[in-house]
Amino acid sequence: MSLFRSLAVPATLLFALTLPGCNDEDKIVVENQPPTNNPPLIVSFGPDSPVENVAHYGANGVNLWVLAGDPDGLDDINVAALHIDSIQLNRFIVRPDTSTTGCLKFGYADTVATAQILAVPATFPGVDFLAMQREQGGLFSANGLGSSYGYINLVEASPTLDQIGGYCGGGFTSVQGPMNALPPAVPQTKAVVVTYMDVLYKGLKITVYDKVGASALATYPPYRVVYTTPEEREIQGIP
């Protein structure tokens, strides 16, 4: 009997291993497939270039915007980010103080030569990543190009411009200033204002991302903005 039992156990195991459904080929594996993600879409973006930005007491800047959609719903849109490769100043106009009373007053009859203030064209760093504000749905905006971001600080860029302290005067308009122009740009230190700046933004683009990182890209052509005062606009004309 003991011999029979010792032979019977292996036979039983062998029978079990040969039963249908016991090898790997007969196994059915059920996996939950992740839902397909659709990337966002660019519907429209703007404004178109060239843009004229009329300044009174400093430039207000240009408001850029993008309208995006998403086949998976607007809630799937996560963020829109703005990027600028570089900023190029092509031309600027500087007007001198014409007052004889000590209180600043700026007219449009004379200009200060800009060659010794800053040679143009001059290139400045761009903007690496700027998260845009979500207005509603798929509409995003970045307000203040040229003032809040993408700003050219001429005082920092030029060795012949300096900050001005307290001053008497008012009622004048400017894109930047007032500030002091220093020799050798002028014979002696003189208060000035910048009344016109012709700027080109290169590599301006907006990327819209959804929640899993899929993206859509809006690429602007070289983007020209003219910042000007109302008085300078009458002289220079519309860009």
C-alpha positions as CSV (number, residue, x, y, z in Angstrom):
1,M,0.0,0.0,0.0
2,S,2.8,2.4,0.8
3,L,4.4,1.8,-2.6
4,F,1.0,2.4,-4.3
5,R,0.6,5.7,-2.5
6,S,4.1,6.9,-3.4
7,L,3.4,6.2,-7.1
8,A,-0.1,7.7,-7.1
9,V,0.8,11.1,-5.9
10,P,3.2,12.0,-8.8
11,A,0.6,10.6,-11.3
12,T,-2.1,12.9,-9.8
13,L,0.2,15.9,-10.1
14,L,1.0,15.0,-13.7
15,F,-2.7,14.7,-14.5
16,A,-3.3,18.1,-13.0
17,L,-0.5,19.8,-15.0
18,T,-1.9,18.4,-18.2
19,L,-5.5,19.7,-17.7
20,P,-6.7,22.2,-20.2
21,G,-6.3,25.8,-19.1
22,C,-3.2,25.2,-16.9
23,N,-0.6,26.4,-19.3
24,D,0.3,30.1,-20.0
25,E,-1.1,30.1,-23.5
26,D,-4.6,29.6,-22.2
27,K,-4.5,32.5,-19.7
28,I,-6.6,35.6,-20.4
29,V,-5.2,38.9,-19.1
30,V,-7.6,41.9,-18.9
31,E,-6.0,45.3,-18.7
32,N,-7.7,48.7,-18.3
33,Q,-6.5,50.9,-21.2
34,P,-5.9,54.6,-20.3
35,P,-8.2,57.0,-22.1
36,T,-6.9,58.6,-25.2
37,N,-5.7,62.2,-24.7
38,N,-6.3,64.8,-27.3
39,P,-3.9,67.8,-27.4
40,P,-5.2,71.3,-27.2
41,L,-5.8,73.5,-30.2
42,I,-5.0,77.1,-31.0
43,V,-8.1,78.8,-32.2
44,S,-6.7,82.3,-32.6
45,F,-4.1,84.7,-31.2
46,G,-3.1,88.4,-31.5
47,P,-3.0,91.2,-31.9
48,D,-1.4,91.4,-35.3
49,S,1.8,93.3,-35.9
50,P,2.8,96.1,-36.3
51,V,1.2,97.6,-33.2
52,E,1.2,101.3,-32.1
53,N,1.2,101.9,-28.4
54,V,0.5,105.5,-27.5
55,A,2.1,106.5,-24.2
56,H,1.2,109.4,-21.9
57,Y,3.0,108.9,-18.6
58,G,5.1,105.9,-19.6
59,A,4.2,103.1,-22.0
60,N,1.2,101.0,-21.0
61,G,2.3,98.1,-23.1
62,V,0.6,95.8,-25.5
63,N,-1.9,93.1,-24.4
64,L,-1.2,89.8,-26.0
65,W,-3.8,87.0,-26.0
66,V,-4.5,83.5,-27.2
67,L,-7.7,81.6,-27.6
68,A,-7.3,77.8,-27.2
69,G,-9.7,74.9,-27.4
70,D,-9.4,71.2,-26.4
71,P,-11.4,68.2,-27.8
72,D,-11.4,66.8,-24.2
73,G,-13.0,69.9,-22.9
74,L,-11.8,73.3,-21.8
75,D,-11.2,72.0,-18.3
76,D,-8.3,69.9,-19.7
77,I,-6.4,73.1,-20.6
78,N,-3.9,73.7,-17.9
79,V,-1.7,76.7,-18.6
80,A,-0.5,79.0,-21.4
81,A,3.0,80.3,-21.4
82,L,4.7,83.1,-23.4
83,H,8.3,83.1,-24.7
84,I,10.4,85.7,-26.4
85,D,13.8,84.9,-27.9
86,S,15.2,88.4,-28.0
87,I,14.2,92.1,-28.1
88,Q,15.7,94.5,-30.6
89,L,15.6,98.3,-30.3
90,N,15.7,99.7,-33.8
91,R,15.2,103.4,-33.2
92,F,14.4,105.8,-30.4
93,I,13.9,109.6,-30.1
94,V,15.0,111.7,-27.2
95,R,13.7,115.2,-26.5
96,P,15.5,117.8,-24.3
97,D,14.1,120.0,-21.5
98,T,13.4,123.4,-22.9
99,S,12.5,125.2,-19.7
100,T,14.2,128.4,-18.6
101,T,12.5,128.6,-15.3
102,G,13.8,125.4,-13.6
103,C,10.6,123.5,-13.9
104,L,10.9,120.8,-16.6
105,K,9.2,121.4,-19.9
106,F,9.7,119.3,-23.0
107,G,9.0,120.4,-26.6
108,Y,9.2,118.8,-30.0
109,A,11.3,121.3,-31.9
110,D,14.7,119.8,-30.8
111,T,16.1,116.3,-30.4
112,V,19.2,114.9,-28.6
113,A,21.4,112.8,-30.9
114,T,21.2,109.2,-29.8
115,A,24.4,107.8,-31.2
116,Q,26.3,108.3,-27.9
117,I,23.4,107.3,-25.8
118,L,22.9,103.9,-27.3
119,A,23.9,102.5,-30.7
120,V,21.0,100.9,-32.6
121,P,20.0,98.3,-33.5
122,A,20.6,97.1,-29.9
123,T,19.6,93.6,-28.7
124,F,18.3,92.7,-25.3
125,P,17.4,89.4,-23.6
126,G,14.0,88.0,-24.2
127,V,11.5,86.3,-21.8
128,D,12.1,82.7,-21.0
129,F,8.7,81.7,-19.5
130,L,5.8,83.8,-18.6
131,A,2.6,82.2,-17.4
132,M,-0.4,84.0,-18.9
133,Q,-3.5,84.9,-17.0
134,R,-6.6,82.8,-17.7
135,E,-9.5,85.2,-18.5
136,Q,-12.2,82.6,-19.0
137,G,-12.6,79.2,-20.8
138,G,-9.7,78.9,-23.2
139,L,-8.9,82.6,-23.4
140,F,-5.5,83.7,-21.9
141,S,-3.8,87.1,-21.8
142,A,-0.4,88.6,-21.0
143,N,-0.9,92.3,-20.5
144,G,1.8,94.9,-20.7
145,L,4.3,93.8,-23.3
146,G,7.0,96.6,-23.2
147,S,6.0,97.8,-19.7
148,S,5.4,94.8,-17.4
149,Y,7.6,92.4,-19.3
150,G,9.8,92.7,-22.4
151,Y,10.8,96.1,-21.1
152,I,13.9,97.9,-22.3
153,N,15.4,100.0,-19.6
154,L,17.4,102.7,-21.4
155,V,18.9,104.1,-18.2
156,E,20.4,100.7,-17.4
157,A,21.5,100.1,-21.0
158,S,23.2,103.5,-21.5
159,P,26.3,104.9,-19.7
160,T,25.2,108.4,-20.7
161,L,21.7,108.2,-19.1
162,D,21.0,108.5,-15.4
163,Q,18.0,108.5,-13.0
164,I,16.7,112.0,-12.2
165,G,16.0,113.0,-8.7
166,G,13.1,115.2,-7.6
167,Y,12.0,117.7,-10.1
168,C,9.5,120.5,-10.7
169,G,7.3,120.3,-13.7
170,G,4.5,118.2,-15.2
171,G,2.0,118.0,-18.0
172,F,4.4,116.4,-20.4
173,T,4.2,113.0,-22.0
174,S,6.9,110.4,-22.4
175,V,7.5,106.7,-23.3
176,Q,10.4,106.7,-20.7
177,G,11.6,109.5,-18.5
178,P,12.3,112.1,-17.5
179,M,15.9,111.2,-16.9
180,N,19.3,112.9,-17.1
181,A,21.5,112.8,-20.2
182,L,25.2,113.0,-19.4
183,P,28.3,114.0,-21.3
184,P,29.5,113.1,-23.9
185,A,25.9,112.6,-25.2
186,V,25.2,116.3,-24.3
187,P,27.6,119.1,-23.5
188,Q,26.4,119.2,-19.9
189,T,23.9,117.2,-17.9
190,K,20.4,117.8,-19.1
191,A,17.0,116.4,-18.4
192,V,15.4,114.5,-21.3
193,V,12.5,112.3,-22.1
194,V,12.2,109.4,-24.6
195,T,9.2,110.0,-26.8
196,Y,9.5,107.2,-29.4
197,M,10.8,103.6,-29.4
198,D,10.6,101.2,-32.4
199,V,11.0,97.7,-31.0
200,L,11.1,94.3,-32.6
201,Y,10.3,91.2,-30.6
202,K,11.9,88.1,-32.1
203,G,10.8,84.5,-31.4
204,L,7.5,85.5,-29.8
205,K,5.4,82.4,-29.2
206,I,2.7,81.1,-26.9
207,T,2.5,77.4,-25.8
208,V,-0.8,76.0,-24.5
209,Y,-0.5,72.9,-22.3
210,D,-3.1,70.4,-21.2
211,K,-3.1,68.5,-17.9
212,V,-0.9,65.7,-19.2
213,G,1.6,68.0,-20.9
214,A,0.4,67.8,-24.5
215,S,0.7,71.2,-26.1
216,A,-0.2,73.5,-29.0
217,L,2.0,76.3,-30.3
218,A,1.1,79.8,-31.5
219,T,4.1,81.5,-33.3
220,Y,4.1,85.2,-34.1
221,P,6.1,86.6,-37.0
222,P,8.8,89.1,-35.9
223,Y,6.6,91.4,-33.8
224,R,7.0,95.1,-34.2
225,V,5.7,97.6,-31.6
226,V,6.1,101.4,-31.8
227,Y,5.8,103.1,-28.5
228,T,5.1,106.8,-29.0
229,T,3.6,109.9,-27.4
230,P,0.6,111.5,-29.0
231,E,2.8,114.5,-30.0
232,E,5.5,112.3,-31.5
233,R,2.8,110.3,-33.4
234,E,1.7,113.5,-35.2
235,I,5.3,114.0,-36.3
236,Q,6.4,110.5,-37.1
237,G,3.1,109.2,-38.5
238,I,1.4,105.8,-38.0
239,P,3.8,102.8,-38.3
